[in-house]
Amino acid sequence: MTSSISKCLFPVAGLGTRFLPATKEIAKEMLPLVDRPIIEYGVEEALAAGCKEMVMITGRAKKAIEDYFDRSFELEELLKSRNKQTLYDEVISLSEMADFIYLRQHRPLGLGHAVLCGEPVCRNEYFGVILPDDVMVAEPSVLAQLLAVHSERGGSVVALEEVSAEDTSRYGVVAAENAGNGVFAVKDMVEKPGPEKAPSRLAIMGRYILSPAIFPILERQQAGAGGEIQLTDGIRTLISQEPVWGVVYKGRRFDCGTQPGWLHANIRLAMEHPALKEVVLRAVKEYEEE
């Protein structure tokens, strides 16, 4: 039974149309969330779970992600010459966080296809998947919570959250048997069902630990909902081959995939930042006084 994973896959090839025109030339994952880009939160979560290799499934106009986690010698020399040692160390540390591997998803064929693009790197071992739009704040990290279940029980693991009946149509939803302590044995799953067809209110969120057996399944899989290769459909097939567990994670999730969700996350996290809380409160007070 595997007790650790070394690779985490990040599907980051999306065009970010919900944030246009801001994302016309800027990767959505590089939008700032308080004091660093959205993607860095996911990388830090993967590091906290023991991952050493970050596999980025990218597309056109995503070079900023590569540049962010690479060395910037001109900037480094400038900071050094101006005795900005703290900033210099911080910039250097970005390139030393982990090993970064970049693979292209040439066509937008869905999340399942994005995961399949990672097969050349991840085909021989269990691996993590983080959807960076979902920023998770938790201790231990959500991916580490999934890894603990994988270490104890084997198989693949997905993160679950109980949602309202009205929201089931936004997510993949599982049919599952309660195994205790927030862990569920997943028996089936449905992609974006309406309330009348949802098997439960336990929805899959953007964290997974997946078996390499998912790759041949995704390779054979036909397009599903939305005309895309759905990861949910692939995991549904995987259930017939090996155990799949669901974990109701402990922590907070911020949906940064929409403008309202991203703005909400910025405000909430800024309120927890010692240097920024007063800025937010002052802005609200000024607005109320106008």
Secondary structure, DSSP 8 states (H G I E B T S, - for coil): ------EEEEE-----GGGTTTTSSS-GGGSEETTEEHHHHHHHHHHHTT--EEEEEE-TT-HHHHHHTS--HHHHHHHHHTT-HHHHHHHHHHHTSSEEEEEE--S---HHHHHHTTHHHHTTS-EEEE-TTEEEE-SS-HHHHHHHHHHHH-SEEEEEEE--GGGGGGSEEEEEEEEETTEEEEEEEEES--TTT-S-SEEEEEEEEE-TTHHHHHHH----GGGS--HHHHHHHHTTTS-EEEEE--SEEEETTSHHHHHHHHHHHHHTSTTTHHHHHHHHHHHHH-
